[in-house]
Amino acid sequence: MARKFFVGGNWKCNGTTEEVKKIITTLNEAEVPSQDVVEVVVSPPFVFLTFVKSLLRSDFHVAAQNCWVRKGGAFTGEISAEMLVNLSIPWVIIGHSERRALLNESNEFVGDKVAYALSQGLKVIACIGETLEERESGSTMAVVAAQTKAVAGKVTNWDNVVLAYEPVWAIGTGKVATPAQAQEVHCELRKWLHENVGGDIAASTRIIYGGSVNGANCKELAAQPDVDGFLVGGASLKPEFVDIIKAAMVKKN
Ligand SMILES: O=C(CO)COP(=O)(O)O
C-alpha cells in the first residue's frame, strides 16, 4: 500500500480566537495538492477544537493534542477519547515529548493511551524521539525502539496509526535534523516494524518527522524515502505551513 503524505500542525498551547480565525482563513484560501496526495490535520488546543472544525475546509481534518488514558469519569481537567469521538474529532496526538518530559508520561502510559484511543475509534499520531543526551551517548535507536515497542504492543489496527519521530533536541530549537539523520532513524524504525510487527505493516505505516520543520527545509526532508510527512510545531501557526503541505509534491516527482 502506498503511503500517503501526512502533514500535521501541532499548535501546542497557542492561539486566541482572533489568531485561530486568521490561521484558518489562510489554510482555507490556500491551493494545495488534493486529498489523494496529502492528508492534512491541524491540532489546536482542546478549547478551540469545535471552533476550528466548524471553520476548517472539509479536506483538512482536526486532531486533539492528548486524551485521557481510559474511559472518562472523575478525572478533573482531563478530556476523554469518548468526548473526542462524540465531537467527531477523528485524530489525537499521543505521547508528545513535551508531555513525556513535563508531565512524566512513561512509555507504558503512552502505550495504554494509544490502546484506549484506538479502541474508541480514534486515529492516533504516536510520538517518539530521543533527547540530545541520548543521541550523544549513541542510544537513539534503543530509545525510539523502546518507545515504539510500548505502543506497538498495544496496537490492533495499524491503519489508524501514524508514527511521529520527533528528536527532542530538534523541537522548538531551530536545530532541524539533517535529511540524512531523519532518514537514518526512519529507515531503522521501518526495519524495527518489519522485524517486530510485520512486513506489510512496515511498508504501509507512515513515519513522519517533527522538529523545526519549516518552509525552507521541508522539501529536502520530504525527499527522503522513509520520511512520509511532518508534524509541525511553530511553523504550523504561520502561512508557511501551506508550503510544508505542498512538500507532498516532492514524492510525486
Ligand atoms: O513538537 C513539534 C511538533 O509536534 C515540533 O515543534 P517545532 O516545529 O516548533 O520544532
The ligand as an SDF file (V2000), in Angstrom:
LIG
                    3D

 10  9  0  0  0  0  0  0  0  0999 V2000
    6.9440   19.3440   18.5890 O   0  0  0  0  0  0  0  0  0  0  0  0
    6.7810   19.5420   17.3870 C   0  0  0  0  0  0  0  0  0  0  0  0
    5.5730   19.0640   16.7030 C   0  0  0  0  0  0  0  0  0  0  0  0
    4.8280   18.1960   17.4990 O   0  0  0  0  0  0  0  0  0  0  0  0
    7.7760   20.2980   16.6070 C   0  0  0  0  0  0  0  0  0  0  0  0
    7.8160   21.5900   17.0590 O   0  0  0  0  0  0  0  0  0  0  0  0
    8.6330   22.7110   16.2190 P   0  0  0  0  0  0  0  0  0  0  0  0
    8.2250   22.5100   14.7740 O   0  0  0  0  0  0  0  0  0  0  0  0
    8.1920   24.0070   16.7920 O   0  0  0  0  0  0  0  0  0  0  0  0
   10.0730   22.3930   16.4290 O   0  0  0  0  0  0  0  0  0  0  0  0
  1  2  2  0
  2  3  1  0
  2  5  1  0
  3  4  1  0
  5  6  1  0
  6  7  1  0
  7  8  2  0
  7  9  1  0
  7 10  1  0
M  END
$$$$
